[in-house]
């Protein structure tokens, strides 16, 4: 792909490095001479000096023939202007970084549509999405990145659940939910209408967030998923994370040492318990009995995060998640007993890469112990899934459509009466050995 990146800072430079390594032709527009020189010395990319918000600079970078223009400067308004100008000059697609949450959450105004119809992304929201997926279930990350509002949970069907002993075709699954996989006696399979659900089955459920609890109730799990989460810090990533962890599934406590800031956050997040204290201090950790929580997230400075998460790991918290912005701290993780960290830069680059690959068949990877393949692509017009309701399409070997895309780019979980639309992306689950069948079924690579 021919990709133009406007802004060669931490995110833009990292994205350019990843894309160039993957074989994409990358041009960076950078106004800072020193930074431009450094990028030219270290990356195999073309460099254009100037401002990406001006038509002359974009033309010099080859905007008319670009597959995508990605605006990653530190200023929201500049990125939106770049997106609009690039679209007007013929770029096939655009993506703009925005850090102000109002540009992403205002349902009354389509900022992306106003500025050229491209995609908006936030490094903080991308970071929060990665952490939310890890908190819910390690396998959930790929589907949650497909679109906001979709989540995945894996749990055991309870004895006496109303769904026990019934075939899936006879179970009235709540709208917006899909039983995506079932594991019994260490064998994972994709369910069909004839699959009978039994107590003790380990099921993987894809659901829209407001429908997850109803499906859990049907399968007898009650308040499954209401885990206890402590979050240190109240920056944008922490606020996004709180919004993603809804009250039905999570008991969230957020710690903010500044009283004024804590009071403001409490007004904004009614379902979150906000405490004006610092859990990095051992006495606060002990007073709040944080050793009993399920996950501890720290979003402050790197030093604060290592200190707080190191103490949480020593106290036996099962899931410890520090945000690290500087790579030089990574070697300390193992010494502190911490398994992984999260980076806004890495999350943003991953979001950019997914956006660029969204027009073709993308293998998201194997999961559930390698027994299932998760993939996504635009649905081709010759796919049988675009010609009738899902319940009327005979699919053999079985494939599960876990999520699909609406016109506005949001995602939903399709039901049996859904007819999918050609050209819109779908997320599908199949046996890894059936990848060729899956590509044929989706008409992957076909016209849309």
Buried (B, 14 or more C-beta within 10 A) or exposed (E): BBBBBBBBBBBBBBBBBBBBEEEBBBBBBBBEEEBBEBBBEEBEBBBBBBBBBBEEBBEBBBBEEBBBBBBBBEBBEBBBBBBBBBBEBEBBBBBBBBBEBEBBEEEEEEBBEEBBEBBBBBBBBBBBBBBBBBBBBEBBBBBBBBBBBBBBBBBBBBEEBEBBEBBBEEBEBBEBBBBBBBBBEEEBBBBBEEBBBBBEBBBBBBBBBEBBBBBBBBBBBEEBBBBBBBBBBBBBBBBBBBBBBBEBBBBBBBBBBEEEBBEBBBEEBEEBEBBBBBBBBEEBBEEBEBBEBBBBBBBBEBEBBBBBBBBBBBBEBEBBBBBBBEEEBEEBBEEBEBEEBBBBBBBBBBBBBBBBBBBEBBBBBEBBEEBBBBBBBBBBBBBBBBEEBBEEBEBEEBBBBBBBBEEEEEBBBBBEEBEBBBBBBBBBBBBBEBBEBBBBBBBBEBEB
